[in-house]
Amino acid sequence: MGYTTKVSGQFTITPPLSWREIKDSPFASPRWDASDLVLRVEATAVDTEDGQLVRKSASALVMREISEYNCRNLMAQVQKAVDDFPGHEWSGRLDCEGEENADLWRVVIRDGKAVRVEPRIIWPDEQPEDVLLAAWKREAELLLDITRQARLIISDEPNAEKAVDELRELLNP
């Protein structure tokens, strides 16, 4: 036994993968050692002239039922699934929770890449309201300065050239 991670969630695949795309995929294999992730395969009965046929497709990638998952290569498996099925849109996420209290993270897909996202913990008592209010006031003052400088530029004041330079300084500290 080693360190285990609980994984929940799913990636929705649009449009769903066809049987032709998934039939030989390790993500559709019934073998438990083929992949930790599996495609959720749906079967739909379709009436044809020759009788009823079953059409299979996959609309999601989910975690296989594993009682003690040690999460060695989850990111690589998500990336392989994305790479194996180009031309499809992936949405959703996998939420991962390890045995330690602060071991929380997610797997998302951004621009065709599997990305590990870790949360930022902010304690309410470390961000007193007056600190947040001061930060908001600084941003508001900056916006007011930018607005004033923009008005000078638009009104074609004799100081417009100077206003443009000051505006540049405000925007590029």
C-alpha positions as CSV (number, residue, x, y, z in Angstrom):
1,M,0.0,0.0,0.0
2,G,1.2,3.5,-0.7
3,Y,-0.1,7.0,-0.9
4,T,-3.6,7.1,-2.4
5,T,-5.5,9.8,-4.2
6,K,-9.3,10.1,-4.6
7,V,-10.2,11.2,-8.1
8,S,-13.6,12.4,-9.1
9,G,-15.1,14.3,-12.0
10,Q,-15.0,13.8,-15.8
11,F,-14.1,15.3,-19.1
12,T,-17.0,15.6,-21.5
13,I,-16.1,15.0,-25.2
14,T,-17.8,16.9,-28.0
15,P,-18.8,15.6,-30.4
16,P,-18.9,12.1,-28.8
17,L,-16.4,9.6,-30.1
18,S,-17.6,7.1,-32.6
19,W,-17.2,3.3,-32.2
20,R,-14.6,3.4,-35.0
21,E,-12.5,5.9,-32.9
22,I,-12.8,4.0,-29.6
23,K,-12.9,0.3,-30.4
24,D,-9.2,-0.3,-30.1
25,S,-8.4,2.3,-27.6
26,P,-6.9,1.4,-24.2
27,F,-9.4,3.8,-22.7
28,A,-12.3,1.5,-23.8
29,S,-10.6,-1.7,-22.8
30,P,-12.2,-3.9,-20.1
31,R,-8.7,-4.8,-18.9
32,W,-8.1,-3.1,-15.6
33,D,-4.4,-2.6,-16.3
34,A,-4.9,-0.9,-19.7
35,S,-5.6,2.5,-18.3
36,D,-6.7,4.2,-15.1
37,L,-9.1,6.3,-17.1
38,V,-11.9,4.9,-19.1
39,L,-14.3,6.2,-21.7
40,R,-18.0,6.2,-20.7
41,V,-19.4,4.2,-23.6
42,E,-23.2,4.5,-24.3
43,A,-25.1,2.0,-26.4
44,T,-28.1,3.2,-28.4
45,A,-30.5,1.0,-30.3
46,V,-31.0,2.2,-33.9
47,D,-33.7,0.9,-36.2
48,T,-32.5,-0.1,-39.7
49,E,-34.1,-2.0,-42.6
50,D,-32.2,-5.1,-41.5
51,G,-33.4,-4.8,-37.9
52,Q,-32.3,-3.1,-34.7
53,L,-28.5,-2.4,-34.5
54,V,-26.6,-1.1,-31.5
55,R,-24.5,2.1,-32.0
56,K,-21.8,2.7,-29.4
57,S,-20.2,6.1,-28.7
58,A,-18.3,7.7,-25.9
59,S,-19.1,11.2,-24.6
60,A,-16.9,11.3,-21.5
61,L,-13.6,10.3,-20.0
62,V,-13.8,9.2,-16.3
63,M,-11.8,7.5,-13.6
64,R,-12.0,3.8,-13.5
65,E,-13.3,2.3,-10.2
66,I,-10.0,1.8,-8.2
67,S,-10.2,1.4,-4.5
68,E,-6.7,2.6,-3.7
69,Y,-5.4,4.8,-6.5
70,N,-1.8,6.0,-6.3
71,C,-2.0,8.5,-9.2
72,R,1.5,7.9,-10.7
73,N,0.7,8.9,-14.3
74,L,-2.8,10.5,-14.3
75,M,-1.6,13.6,-16.2
76,A,0.1,11.5,-18.9
77,Q,-3.0,9.4,-19.4
78,V,-5.2,12.5,-19.7
79,Q,-2.8,13.9,-22.3
80,K,-2.7,10.6,-24.2
81,A,-6.5,10.6,-24.4
82,V,-6.6,14.1,-25.8
83,D,-3.8,13.3,-28.3
84,D,-5.5,10.0,-29.3
85,F,-8.7,11.7,-30.3
86,P,-7.9,15.0,-32.2
87,G,-10.8,17.1,-33.5
88,H,-12.9,16.9,-30.4
89,E,-13.5,19.4,-27.7
90,W,-12.7,18.5,-24.1
91,S,-14.4,20.2,-21.2
92,G,-14.7,19.5,-17.5
93,R,-12.1,18.5,-14.9
94,L,-10.8,15.8,-12.6
95,D,-10.7,16.8,-8.9
96,C,-7.9,15.1,-7.0
97,E,-7.6,14.7,-3.2
98,G,-4.6,13.0,-1.6
99,E,-4.3,11.7,2.0
100,E,-2.7,14.8,3.3
101,N,-5.0,17.8,4.3
102,A,-3.6,20.3,1.8
103,D,-3.1,17.8,-1.1
104,L,-5.9,19.1,-3.4
105,W,-5.5,19.7,-7.1
106,R,-7.3,19.5,-10.4
107,V,-6.6,18.3,-13.9
108,V,-8.0,20.5,-16.7
109,I,-7.4,20.7,-20.4
110,R,-6.2,24.0,-21.8
111,D,-5.4,24.4,-25.5
112,G,-5.1,20.7,-25.9
113,K,-2.8,20.2,-23.0
114,A,-3.5,18.5,-19.7
115,V,-2.7,21.0,-16.9
116,R,-2.4,20.4,-13.2
117,V,-4.0,23.3,-11.2
118,E,-3.3,23.7,-7.5
119,P,-5.5,26.0,-5.3
120,R,-4.3,29.1,-3.5
121,I,-5.4,29.1,0.1
122,I,-6.2,32.5,1.5
123,W,-7.0,32.8,5.2
124,P,-9.7,35.4,5.9
125,D,-7.8,36.9,8.9
126,E,-4.7,37.5,6.8
127,Q,-6.6,39.7,4.4
128,P,-8.3,42.3,6.7
129,E,-11.0,44.4,5.0
130,D,-8.9,47.5,5.3
131,V,-6.1,45.9,3.3
132,L,-8.6,44.9,0.6
133,L,-10.2,48.3,0.7
134,A,-6.8,50.0,0.3
135,A,-6.0,47.9,-2.7
136,W,-9.4,48.7,-4.3
137,K,-8.8,52.4,-3.6
138,R,-5.4,52.3,-5.3
139,E,-6.9,50.7,-8.4
140,A,-9.8,53.2,-8.5
141,E,-7.3,56.1,-8.2
142,L,-5.2,54.6,-11.1
143,L,-8.4,54.4,-13.2
144,L,-9.2,58.0,-12.4
145,D,-5.7,59.1,-13.4
146,I,-6.0,57.2,-16.7
147,T,-9.4,58.7,-17.4
148,R,-8.1,62.3,-16.7
149,Q,-5.1,61.7,-19.0
150,A,-7.3,60.3,-21.7
151,R,-9.6,63.3,-21.5
152,L,-6.6,65.6,-22.0
153,I,-5.5,63.7,-25.0
154,I,-9.0,63.7,-26.6
155,S,-9.7,67.4,-25.9
156,D,-6.5,68.2,-27.8
157,E,-5.2,70.4,-25.0
158,P,-1.8,72.0,-25.5
159,N,-0.6,69.6,-22.8
160,A,-1.7,66.5,-24.8
161,E,1.8,65.4,-25.5
162,K,2.7,65.5,-21.9
163,A,-0.6,63.7,-21.0
164,V,0.3,60.9,-23.4
165,D,3.7,60.4,-21.8
166,E,2.1,60.4,-18.3
167,L,-0.5,57.9,-19.5
168,R,2.3,55.6,-20.8
169,E,4.0,55.8,-17.4
170,L,0.7,54.9,-15.6
171,L,0.1,51.9,-17.8
172,N,3.8,50.7,-17.8
173,P,5.1,51.2,-14.3
